[in-house]
Amino acid sequence: MHTPLFTLERSENKNYLIYELNFRERFIDQKNPVTVYWDMVENGGKLEPLNSLEKKRAYGIDIHEVKKDSVVFSILPVPEFKLTVQKRICRAVNSHYAFWPNEKDHYVKKIFVHMKSFIIIPKIERVDIVLNHCHKQLTKTIVIAE
């Protein structure tokens, strides 16, 4: 079983990444808690896994802690921020959400990465994080220092 957590969009094109929580027998999968894959919108919506370079240098994740009902991880575009996935009820939906650090009531809905031209690894200028609460939305901007 899988539960989508959030998407990561980029200024480069319409293709985006999906970060998804994995379960094994009703609990978070201890060996593979989060999966990241492409929705290739510009290629008919085909779903594709990240290649090894993308996993290790661009859009992958670092898992910090896994429990049966929560996971803490960071994403490579903003590795200094640890996201905490926990189960909560929002708008009468009991599901797992990825919470941004110091925003205990706001979960991550979308991350938008503004990039400069690049050859192999993207050069990130700015990251916008769209956070949701049950009834309101908040956007945080992180400027990446050169």
N, C-alpha and C positions, 0 to 999 in steps of 0.2 A: 504494500500500500504506500502511496505517496501523497504528500500535501504540498502544493505550491506555497512558497514563503513570500518571494518578491521577484521582480524582474530588474534587469540592469540593461538600460538602453544607452546607446552611444551616439555622438554627434556625427559619426562617420557615415552611417547608413541606417536603414530601417530594421535590419536584423537585430535581435536582442537575445539576452541570456535569461534563462529561468533557473532560479535557485529553489530546490525542492527538498523537503524533509522526507526521509525514508523510515519506514516502520518494519519491524519484524515481530509478528505475534503480538500486536497491539502496543508495543513499546518502540521507542526510537531505536533504530538499528545501531548497535554499538560499533560495528566495524565500518559501516558506510552511512553515517547519519545524514549527510547532505550531498545531493547530486547537483551538478551544474551542466546545463546543455543549451545549445543554440536553437532558437526558432528562426530559421532562415526565411524570413518573410519575403525577401527579394528572390528567393528560389522556390516559390510556391508554398511556403510554410513548412518545409521539410525540417524535421527535428534531427539535430546532429550532436554528437558528443564533442567536448573540447578536445583539441589535440594536446599532446604532451607539453608543448611550448606554452600554449594558452593556459593550461593548468598550473604550470610552475612559475610563469612570469607575468601573466596578464590578468586573468579572470578567475583563477582558482581560489581555493579556500585553505585556511589553516584551522584545524580543529584544536581547541584548547581544553575542552572538557565535555564528556558525554555521560549522561545519566539516563535512566530508563524513561524519564519524562521531560528532560531538558538537554540542551546542547549549547555550548558557547563556542563561537567561531568568528574568524575575521575573513574579509575578502581582500584579495590582493590590491585592488585599486585604492583602498583606504585601510591598510593593515593595522594601523594604530588603534582602530576602533573595534572592540569586541561586541558582537551581536549575541544576545541571549534569546534562545527560542524556548518559549514556555506556552503552556496551554492556558487560554483565557476565554471568557465569554464576551463577545462583542456583537451587538445587534441580534441577540438571541442565538448566535452561532458559537458553539463551543469548538474551538479549533486551536491550532498552534500558530503562534505569531513570532516574528523576529523583532526583538525590541532593541532600539538604539541605546547606547550608553547614556545614563543619566536622564532618560526619558521613559520612566517606568510605565506610563500610560499610553505612549505612542509607539506603534509598531511600524516597521518599514514596509511601505507599499511598493516603492519604485526608487531606483537609483539611476541617475542620468549622468553619464561621464562625458565631459567636454574635452575633446582631444585635438592636438595639433597633428599635422601629417607625420607619418611614421613609416619606417621601412619594415621592421620585424616586430618590435615591441611598441605599443602605443605610448605616446608622450601625453600625459594627462595634465590639463591646465586647471580644471575645476570639476568638482563633483557636487551635484545637487541630490540631496536625499529627501524624498517625499515621505513624510511620516503621517500616519492616520491615527486618529482616536475614534471612538465609536461615532462621534458626531462632528468632528472637525479635522482639517488637514493643516499640516505645518511643513514648510520646506526649510531645510538647513543647507547652507552652501559652505563647502570646504575648498579653499584655494590651495592648490598644491605649489609649494615653493620650489623654485628651480635650483 
